[in-house]
Amino acid sequence: MAIGKVVTGPLSQDELTVLMIAAEDQPMIPIGRWKEPAENLVARGFLQPTPSFQDVTGNFNLRITDAGRKAASQDEDDTVRQMIETNNAIVRGKNDARVQANQIATQLVDLAELSNKITGEDRKVALERWARIILTRALEMIGA
């Protein structure tokens, strides 16, 4: 089997896909999209050729090795962990945004109440006016 550029380090998404399929005791055939990932996995010792009557070299009957099972499991764990960390960061960001939005809303209500006390202006009208003023100022601050 001709080996192209062998990738080391973490598994690519295609390599992980090949290993996950192979881990289900499915033989892998290195053709098309799966040729380079399968060849890299053979070079890394994660897949091995399995000779048969129809394929004496075994190059078209690649099976997962114990090292391949371990790598697939570890890489899958790392991928899941990364997804969880990303999701947690998004949830934290949304929560922080909600807290800030609530603080801003409270301040706008206080501002509308103050306007009402000073001018007698309806609180809803004051709130809408102040919200427009604040939005205009915020847009100026970000250069929009």
N, C-alpha and C positions, 0 to 999 in steps of 0.2 A: 504494500500500500504506500503510495507516494504521500509523503507528509509535506504540507505547505508550511506556512508560518505557524509555528506552535505558540499558542498563547499560554502564558503562565499567570499565576495570581488567581483572582476570583473568577468563577465561571461566568461566561457570557449568558445572556438569556437563552440563546439557542442551545448552548452546551447544557445548560440546566434542563431544558426541555427534552433533549435527547436522553439525558441521564434519568429523568423522571419516567420517560417511556420505557427505557431499558430496565429500570428498577421494578417494573411490573412484569418482568421476565419476558419482555418482547425483544426479539433480535432486531438490531438496527442495521440498515443497509445505507452505506455512505454515498448517497446520490443526491443530486439537486441541492436544495438549500441546506440539507443536513450533511453534505460531504465534508466541508471544512470543520464544522464542530465535531463530527464523529472522528475524523482523523486526529484532531487535537486531543480528543479524549483518549484515543488509543495511545498517542505519544505520552500522555500524562499518566497512563496506566489505569485509567478509569473504565475503559472498555478493552476487551481483548477479542481477537479473531477466534472463531470457533469453527474448525474445519468440518466439512460434511462431505458426503458422497458427491453432491452437486457442486460444492465449492471447496475444493481441497485446500485452498489457501486460507479459507475462513474470513477473508476480507469483506465478504458480503453477508456475513452472519456474526455481527459483533454483539457480544454479551457483556453485561456489566460485571465488574470485579468487586471484591469487598471494599477496596479503596474507593471505587466509584460510588458504591452505596453510601459510604461514609461521607464523601464529598457532597453528594446530592442532598443528604440529610442535613449536613452542616450549612450548605448554601441555602437550602430551603428555610432553615431556621433563621439564618441571617436576613433573608428576604422578608420573612414574616416579621421579625423584630424591627426591621427598618420601616415596614409598612405601619406597624403599631406606633413607632416613635413619630412618624410623619403625621399619622392621624391624631395622636395626642397633642402635637404642636398646633395642629389646625384647631382642635377643640379649645386649647388654652387661648389661642389667638381670638377665637370667636367670643369666648367668655370675657376676655379683656376688653374687646370692642363693645360688648354689651354693657359692661360696667361703666366704661367711658361715656357711652351713649346715654345711659341713665343719669350720670352726673351732669352731662350737658343739658338734658331735658329738665332736670331739677333746677339748674341755674337759669334756664329760660323761663320757667314758671316763676321763680323768684323775681326775675327781671320784669315780667309782665305784672306781677303783684305790685312791685315798686312803681312802675309806670301808672298803674291804676290809682295808687295812693296819691301820687304827685299830681297827675293830670286829670284823673277821673275817667280816663280812657277805658273802654271795655277791655277786659283782660285778653280775650281772644284776638281782638284787633291789635292790641299791643304785642302780643306774642307773635303774630304773623309779621308785623313790622320789624320787630327786633330780629326775628329769624332771617328775614331778607337782608337786613343790615349785616348781621353776623356772617351769613353765607357770602355776601359780596366781599367782606373783609377777608374771609378765609381764602377765597379764590385769589384775591390780590396777594396774599401771603405765599401761596404756592406758585404764583406767577402764571396763573391761568387767565 
